[in-house]
C-alpha cells in the first residue's frame, strides 16, 4: 500500500520525537507537534531521502521556537534563554529567515503579524543586529495576500529605516557596520589579527537596507502615499548604485574597513580597504535582493571551487585560499571560514534568485541542487552512543563532520553565561523549507497569482507539494515525469485544492 502524505509526516515526527531530548518546551511541545504540523505546513514528497527528511525536520524544529507571550506570538532563535537576547528571548538577527520560512504556514498571519509588531514597537530590539525586516514583511505579504500589514505599519517602517540612517548612515547614503553587529563575529575582513573589530562599509547592512527601502516604497504605493514612495525609491536607487560602484571589486562584492577601527568616512574606508579585502560569502548578499546588474553572476562559479567557498561539509564563509582562513580564536562563533546555515541559506536564496530572474541564470540549476543536497545532509549529528540523528546547530567545521560550536561549548562544561546546556540545539537561525518551496518546487512569490518555475534535480522523476497556502487558496504542485507515480498526468501539474 502506498504511504499517504499524512502518514509520511507522521512517520517523520515519530522518528524526530523518539530521537529528541526535549530540553525546552514553548507553545507546542513534542506531544502536540504532529497535530499542529498537520494543520499548518505544506506536505512535500520527493525521491531524495536527505532533502525530504531535512524538510520535515526543519518544520518540526521551527514550531519549537513559537511562543505566545503578553506581546502576542514571537519566534526565538535559541531554545534556552541566552543573556544577550531581548524580551521573550528574542533576537532580531534572523527575523528575515523566520518570516521567509514561516510565511508558508497556513496561519502565517496569526503567528507572524505579532512578531513583526513586536520589533517595530521596540527600536532597541529591532536594531540590535543588522536585518532585512521590511523586505521580509513584503515577501510575507506576497504569500498571504495581506498587504494591510504594510499600510498599517508604514510610519513605523519609515521610522525603523530612519533610525538606521541616524545611527549608521554615511554622507554618501551608505551605511557602516561591524561584523559582530552583523551577527558575523571574528570575520577575516572585520576583525584584525590582534582582535580589534573594525568599522566598515559591508555588503550586509547595505544590501538589507537597500531591499528594505524598496519594500517600504511598495507598501507606501499600496497605502497611496506617493510622497513616501518617491522618497524611498530614491533611497533605494542611490544605495543600489553605491553598492554596485563601491563594493564591487575584481568580480566580487567585498567589505571594506578602516584599520583604525573607528573611522567612518567612506572615502578613507574604501581607500584603506581596497586591494586586500577578502572574498567572503556575504559578497553574494546583493543577489539575494536583485541589486547587481546583469553580467556579474559569474561570481557564483566560486561556490563550486575548493580554493574559494566549496568545502566537504558546506559553504565556507570565507575563501579557503586566504591566509587567515580559520585563524585561531578561542570562541564558539567564528565567521572566518566556518560553515553557517545562516549564510548558506542566504547564499542559496541569492543563487535561486539569479536562476529565476537573471538572463542565463538557468546554468546554475545543477549547482543549486547540488548545494541544497549538501545542506540537507549537514542536518545530522553522530551521537556519543554511535547513532546518527537529525540535528541543526549554530556552526559547522568546513573540513570535518562536526558542529564545532557544540563541541567547544560541551568541552567547556556548557557555561551558563553562554546559554547553558545544548545552547545551539534546534537552532532557528536559517531557512531550509523556504529553499525547497521556492527553489526546487519553484514557487515565485509576487503581487499577482501563483507562479511556478521548478528547479528539478536531473535524477528526479517526481515530486509533490500539497497543502501549499498562497493568497487564501490551497494548491498541489506535482511533477511526474512519466505520469505513472501519481496518475494525474505527466510533467508539471498545478491544481487548486477544494
SULLINBEL-V159973 format. One record per residue. RES is the residue in three letters. SS is DSSP state (H for helix, E for strand, L for the rest). PHI is phi in degrees with one decimal (999 if undefined). OMEGA is omega in whole degrees, -180 to 180 (999 if undefined). Layout:
((RES/SS/PHI/OMEGA) (RES/SS/PHI/OMEGA))
This chain:
((UNK/L/999/179) (UNK/L/-69.0/179) (UNK/L/-75.5/179) (UNK/L/-77.4/-180) (UNK/H/-56.1/-177) (UNK/H/-69.1/175) (UNK/H/-67.0/176) (UNK/H/-61.8/178) (UNK/H/-60.2/-179) (UNK/H/-61.2/179) (UNK/H/-61.0/-179) (UNK/H/-66.3/-179) (UNK/H/-61.7/178) (UNK/H/-60.6/179) (UNK/H/-63.0/-179) (UNK/H/-62.9/179) (UNK/H/-62.3/-178) (UNK/H/-65.2/-178) (UNK/H/-90.1/-170) (UNK/L/-97.3/166) (UNK/L/-102.4/-173) (UNK/L/-79.4/-175) (UNK/L/-83.8/-178) (UNK/L/-137.8/175) (UNK/L/-117.4/174) (UNK/L/-109.0/-174) (UNK/L/-67.2/-174) (UNK/L/-123.3/-179) (UNK/L/-82.9/-178) (UNK/H/-59.3/-178) (UNK/H/-62.5/-178) (UNK/H/-109.9/-177) (UNK/H/-62.7/-177) (UNK/H/-61.5/180) (UNK/H/-57.8/-178) (UNK/H/-70.5/-178) (UNK/H/-64.4/177) (UNK/H/-57.5/-177) (UNK/H/-81.8/-165) (UNK/H/-112.4/-166) (UNK/L/-103.5/169) (UNK/L/-67.6/-179) (UNK/E/-95.8/-174) (UNK/E/-122.7/175) (UNK/E/-130.6/178) (UNK/E/-156.8/-179) (UNK/L/-80.0/-180) (UNK/L/-97.3/-175) (UNK/H/-64.1/-178) (UNK/H/-68.0/180) (UNK/H/-67.1/-179) (UNK/H/-62.5/-180) (UNK/H/-63.3/-180) (UNK/H/-64.0/178) (UNK/H/-58.7/-179) (UNK/H/-71.8/178) (UNK/H/-62.5/-178) (UNK/H/-70.7/173) (UNK/H/-67.4/180) (UNK/H/-62.6/178) (UNK/H/-78.3/-179) (UNK/H/-58.3/-176) (UNK/H/-66.1/178) (UNK/H/-62.9/-174) (UNK/H/-94.2/179) (UNK/E/-79.4/-177) (UNK/E/-128.7/173) (UNK/E/-110.8/-173) (UNK/E/-127.4/175) (UNK/L/-65.4/176) (UNK/L/-99.9/-178) (UNK/E/92.5/-179) (UNK/E/-78.2/172) (UNK/E/-135.3/-179) (UNK/E/-127.1/-178) (UNK/L/-96.2/176) (UNK/L/-98.4/174) (UNK/L/-101.8/173) (UNK/L/-75.1/175) (UNK/L/-74.0/177) (UNK/L/-66.2/178) (UNK/L/-116.9/-172) (UNK/L/-62.1/-176) (UNK/L/-94.3/180) (UNK/L/-81.4/176) (UNK/L/-96.3/179) (UNK/H/-55.2/178) (UNK/H/62.7/179) (UNK/H/64.5/180) (UNK/L/-88.5/175) (UNK/L/-142.4/-172) (UNK/H/-82.5/-172) (UNK/H/-56.3/-176) (UNK/H/-105.1/-177) (UNK/H/-59.7/178) (UNK/H/-62.6/176) (UNK/H/-67.0/-179) (UNK/H/-60.4/-180) (UNK/H/-72.7/179) (UNK/H/-63.8/-180) (UNK/H/-71.7/-173) (UNK/H/-71.5/-178) (UNK/L/-65.1/-179) (UNK/L/-91.2/173) (UNK/L/-69.1/179) (UNK/L/-59.7/-180) (UNK/L/-109.4/-178) (UNK/H/-57.6/-180) (UNK/H/-59.0/-178) (UNK/H/-58.5/-174) (UNK/H/-88.4/-171) (UNK/H/-102.7/-179) (UNK/H/-65.6/176) (UNK/H/-61.7/-177) (UNK/H/-63.9/177) (UNK/H/-62.5/179) (UNK/H/-59.0/-179) (UNK/H/-53.8/-179) (UNK/H/-76.2/-180) (UNK/H/-65.6/179) (UNK/L/-90.6/-178) (UNK/L/-133.2/-178) (UNK/H/-55.0/-179) (UNK/H/-61.5/179) (UNK/H/-72.1/-176) (UNK/H/-70.7/-178) (UNK/L/-114.9/179) (UNK/L/-63.7/177) (UNK/L/-131.7/174) (UNK/L/-62.9/180) (UNK/L/-160.6/179) (UNK/L/-117.4/-171) (UNK/H/-68.0/-176) (UNK/H/-64.9/178) (UNK/H/-61.4/179) (UNK/H/-64.8/177) (UNK/H/-63.6/179) (UNK/H/-62.6/-179) (UNK/H/-70.4/172) (UNK/H/-64.1/-180) (UNK/H/-63.2/178) (UNK/H/-64.5/178) (UNK/H/-88.2/-178) (UNK/H/-77.6/-175) (UNK/L/80.3/-177) (UNK/L/-100.1/-178) (UNK/L/-81.0/179) (UNK/H/-60.4/-180) (UNK/H/-58.1/178) (UNK/H/-75.7/179) (UNK/H/-64.3/-177) (UNK/H/-72.6/-176) (UNK/L/-112.9/-173) (UNK/H/-54.6/-178) (UNK/H/-66.2/175) (UNK/H/-68.3/176) (UNK/H/-65.4/177) (UNK/H/-60.6/-180) (UNK/H/-65.6/177) (UNK/H/-57.1/-180) (UNK/H/-69.3/-178) (UNK/H/-63.1/178) (UNK/H/-67.7/173) (UNK/H/-62.9/178) (UNK/H/-62.7/-178) (UNK/H/-68.1/-175) (UNK/H/-96.5/-174) (UNK/H/-131.0/-178) (UNK/E/-74.5/178) (UNK/L/-118.1/-177) (UNK/L/-57.5/-178) (UNK/L/-88.1/179) (UNK/L/87.6/177) (UNK/L/-92.2/-175) (UNK/E/-133.3/175) (UNK/E/-98.6/173) (UNK/E/-157.2/173) (UNK/L/-120.6/-174) (UNK/L/-61.8/-179) (UNK/H/-62.0/180) (UNK/H/-81.2/167) (UNK/H/-87.6/-176) (UNK/L/62.4/-176) (UNK/L/-137.3/-172) (UNK/L/-68.9/179) (UNK/L/58.4/174) (UNK/L/-74.9/178) (UNK/L/-71.2/-176) (UNK/L/-74.2/-168) (UNK/L/-102.4/180) (UNK/E/-133.0/-178) (UNK/L/-78.4/180) (UNK/L/-62.6/178) (UNK/L/-93.7/171) (UNK/L/89.0/179) (UNK/L/-78.9/178) (UNK/E/-91.2/-172) (UNK/L/-104.9/169) (UNK/L/-74.8/-180) (UNK/E/-160.9/174) (UNK/E/-101.1/-168) (UNK/L/-117.3/178) (UNK/H/-65.1/-177) (UNK/H/-66.8/-175) (UNK/H/-58.0/180) (UNK/H/-65.3/178) (UNK/H/-67.0/-180) (UNK/H/-59.6/-176) (UNK/H/-77.0/172) (UNK/H/-63.2/178) (UNK/H/-66.1/179) (UNK/H/-63.4/179) (UNK/H/-61.1/178) (UNK/H/-64.3/-180) (UNK/H/-66.2/179) (UNK/H/-62.8/177) (UNK/H/-61.7/179) (UNK/H/-66.8/177) (UNK/H/-61.6/179) (UNK/H/-65.3/177) (UNK/H/-60.2/180) (UNK/H/-63.8/179) (UNK/H/-78.3/-179) (UNK/L/77.5/-179) (UNK/L/-97.0/-174) (UNK/H/-66.8/-180) (UNK/H/-65.6/178) (UNK/H/-66.9/178) (UNK/H/-58.6/-179) (UNK/H/-64.3/-179) (UNK/H/-63.1/-177) (UNK/H/-82.3/171) (UNK/H/-64.9/178) (UNK/H/-65.3/178) (UNK/H/-62.0/180) (UNK/H/-61.4/-176) (UNK/H/-63.7/-180) (UNK/H/-67.0/-179) (UNK/H/-68.7/177) (UNK/H/-59.8/179) (UNK/H/-62.0/-179) (UNK/H/-67.3/178) (UNK/H/-58.6/-177) (UNK/H/-71.8/-179) (UNK/H/-89.8/-171) (UNK/H/-99.1/-173) (UNK/L/-88.3/-178) (UNK/E/-93.9/-180) (UNK/E/-144.2/178) (UNK/L/51.9/172) (UNK/L/81.2/-176) (UNK/E/-154.2/175) (UNK/E/-86.2/-172) (UNK/L/-129.5/175) (UNK/L/-96.0/180) (UNK/E/-119.4/-175) (UNK/E/-130.2/177) (UNK/L/-97.9/-173) (UNK/L/-66.0/179) (UNK/L/-80.4/173) (UNK/L/81.7/-176) (UNK/L/-125.5/-175) (UNK/L/-59.8/176) (UNK/L/-123.0/175) (UNK/L/-67.6/-173) (UNK/H/-61.0/-180) (UNK/H/-64.3/-180) (UNK/H/-69.4/179) (UNK/H/-60.9/-179) (UNK/H/-65.6/-180) (UNK/H/-58.3/-178) (UNK/H/-77.3/-175) (UNK/H/-86.7/-173) (UNK/L/-65.2/176) (UNK/L/96.3/-180) (UNK/L/-136.6/176) (UNK/L/-81.5/-175) (UNK/L/-74.8/170) (UNK/L/-83.0/178) (UNK/E/-130.7/-174) (UNK/H/-60.5/177) (UNK/H/-62.8/177) (UNK/H/-67.1/177) (UNK/H/-90.3/-177) (UNK/H/-57.2/179) (UNK/H/-54.8/180) (UNK/H/-70.9/177) (UNK/H/-60.8/-176) (UNK/L/-118.1/176) (UNK/L/68.6/-176) (UNK/L/-80.7/-176) (UNK/L/-68.3/173) (UNK/L/-74.0/176) (UNK/L/-63.1/174) (UNK/L/107.4/-179) (UNK/L/-104.6/-171) (UNK/H/-77.6/170) (UNK/H/-60.3/178) (UNK/H/-58.7/-179) (UNK/H/-71.5/173) (UNK/H/-59.5/-178) (UNK/H/-67.1/179) (UNK/H/-68.1/179) (UNK/H/-103.3/-175) (UNK/L/-101.0/-179) (UNK/L/-70.1/174) (UNK/L/-82.6/-178) (UNK/L/-111.3/-171) (UNK/L/-109.9/-179) (UNK/E/-72.8/176) (UNK/E/-143.0/-175) (UNK/L/-60.5/-173) (UNK/L/-121.6/175) (UNK/E/136.8/180) (UNK/E/-83.6/178) (UNK/L/-68.1/-177) (UNK/L/-81.0/174) (UNK/E/-143.4/-175) (UNK/L/-62.9/-174) (UNK/L/-69.5/-179) (UNK/L/-81.7/-178) (UNK/L/-72.3/-177) (UNK/L/-61.5/179) (UNK/L/-100.4/176) (UNK/L/-57.2/-178) (UNK/L/58.1/178) (UNK/L/-59.7/-169) (UNK/L/-75.7/175) (UNK/L/-143.8/178) (UNK/L/-86.7/179) (UNK/L/-156.5/-177) (UNK/L/-84.2/-178) (UNK/L/-114.0/-176) (UNK/L/-130.4/179) (UNK/L/-112.9/-178) (UNK/L/-98.2/179) (UNK/L/133.7/177) (UNK/L/-67.0/-176) (UNK/E/-94.9/179) (UNK/E/-116.7/173) (UNK/H/-54.5/176) (UNK/H/-52.8/-178) (UNK/H/-74.0/178) (UNK/H/-60.0/-179) (UNK/H/-69.3/174) (UNK/H/-63.3/-177) (UNK/H/-66.7/178) (UNK/H/-68.7/174) (UNK/H/-64.1/177) (UNK/H/-63.0/180) (UNK/H/-63.4/178) (UNK/H/-63.8/178) (UNK/H/-64.2/176) (UNK/H/-64.7/180) (UNK/H/-60.1/-173) (UNK/H/-81.4/-168) (UNK/H/-126.4/-178) (UNK/L/-102.5/175) (UNK/L/-57.3/180) (UNK/L/67.2/179) (UNK/H/-66.7/-178) (UNK/H/-61.9/180) (UNK/H/-66.3/-180) (UNK/H/-100.0/-179) (UNK/H/-60.8/-179) (UNK/H/-63.9/179) (UNK/H/-64.8/178) (UNK/H/-58.9/-178) (UNK/H/-63.7/179) (UNK/H/-63.1/-178) (UNK/H/-71.5/177) (UNK/H/-66.5/177) (UNK/H/-63.6/178) (UNK/H/-62.5/178) (UNK/H/-61.4/179) (UNK/H/-61.5/-179) (UNK/H/-64.3/-178) (UNK/L/-73.7/-177) (UNK/L/-83.3/179) (UNK/E/-145.1/172) (UNK/E/-145.9/174) (UNK/E/-85.6/-178) (UNK/L/-72.5/-180) (UNK/L/-62.9/179) (UNK/L/-84.7/177) (UNK/L/89.4/180) (UNK/L/-94.1/175) (UNK/E/-89.0/-177) (UNK/E/-125.8/174) (UNK/E/-60.4/-175) (UNK/L/-159.6/167) (UNK/L/-137.1/-176) (UNK/L/-139.5/-173) (UNK/L/-83.1/-169) (UNK/E/-143.3/-180) (UNK/E/-109.0/172) (UNK/L/-77.4/-177) (UNK/L/-74.3/-172) (UNK/L/-114.5/174) (UNK/L/-147.4/-174) (UNK/L/-78.7/-174) (UNK/L/-156.5/168) (UNK/L/-80.5/-168) (UNK/H/-63.2/180) (UNK/H/-64.3/180) (UNK/H/-64.3/180) (UNK/H/-59.2/-179) (UNK/H/-65.3/-179) (UNK/H/-65.7/177) (UNK/H/-62.6/-178) (UNK/H/-67.8/176) (UNK/L/-89.8/178) (UNK/L/85.5/179) (UNK/L/51.0/-177) (UNK/L/-62.0/-179) (UNK/H/-62.2/-179) (UNK/H/-65.6/178) (UNK/H/-109.2/176) (UNK/L/112.3/175) (UNK/L/79.5/-171) (UNK/L/-61.5/177) (UNK/L/48.6/-178) (UNK/L/-53.7/-173) (UNK/L/-90.3/-178) (UNK/L/-60.4/179) (UNK/L/57.2/-175) (UNK/L/-61.1/-175) (UNK/L/-106.2/-168) (UNK/L/-136.7/-175) (UNK/L/-163.1/174) (UNK/L/-118.6/168) (UNK/L/-147.3/-179) (UNK/H/-58.9/178) (UNK/H/-61.5/179) (UNK/H/-69.6/175) (UNK/H/-67.1/-175) (UNK/H/-69.0/-177) (UNK/H/-89.1/-177) (UNK/H/-93.5/-179) (UNK/H/-68.3/-180) (UNK/L/-70.9/174) (UNK/L/81.8/176) (UNK/E/-70.2/-179) (UNK/E/-108.1/180) (UNK/L/-77.0/179) (UNK/L/-139.7/175) (UNK/L/-71.6/-176) (UNK/L/-100.4/-177) (UNK/L/-73.9/-179) (UNK/L/-60.8/174) (UNK/E/-122.8/-179) (UNK/E/-125.7/175) (UNK/L/-137.7/-170) (UNK/L/-69.9/175) (UNK/L/-119.1/-169) (UNK/L/-92.8/175) (UNK/L/-54.7/-173) (UNK/L/-64.5/-179) (UNK/L/-96.8/177) (UNK/L/-97.0/174) (UNK/L/-102.6/-176) (UNK/E/-164.5/162) (UNK/E/-160.9/175) (UNK/E/-146.4/172) (UNK/E/-121.5/179) (UNK/E/-119.3/-177) (UNK/E/58.4/175) (UNK/E/-84.3/-177) (UNK/E/-95.3/-176) (UNK/E/-145.1/177) (UNK/L/51.0/174) (UNK/L/82.6/177) (UNK/E/-119.0/-178) (UNK/E/-122.1/-173) (UNK/E/-126.7/167) (UNK/E/-120.4/177) (UNK/E/-115.1/-177) (UNK/E/-124.4/166) (UNK/E/-118.1/-180) (UNK/E/-138.3/-172) (UNK/L/-58.2/-176) (UNK/L/-102.3/-175) (UNK/L/87.4/-176) (UNK/L/-89.3/-175) (UNK/L/-71.0/-175) (UNK/L/-111.9/177) (UNK/L/70.0/-180) (UNK/L/-119.4/-178) (UNK/L/112.8/-179) (UNK/L/-95.5/-179) (UNK/E/84.9/-177) (UNK/E/-92.0/178) (UNK/E/-129.4/177) (UNK/E/-122.5/-178) (UNK/E/-129.4/176) (UNK/E/-87.7/178) (UNK/L/-80.1/179) (UNK/L/-106.3/999))
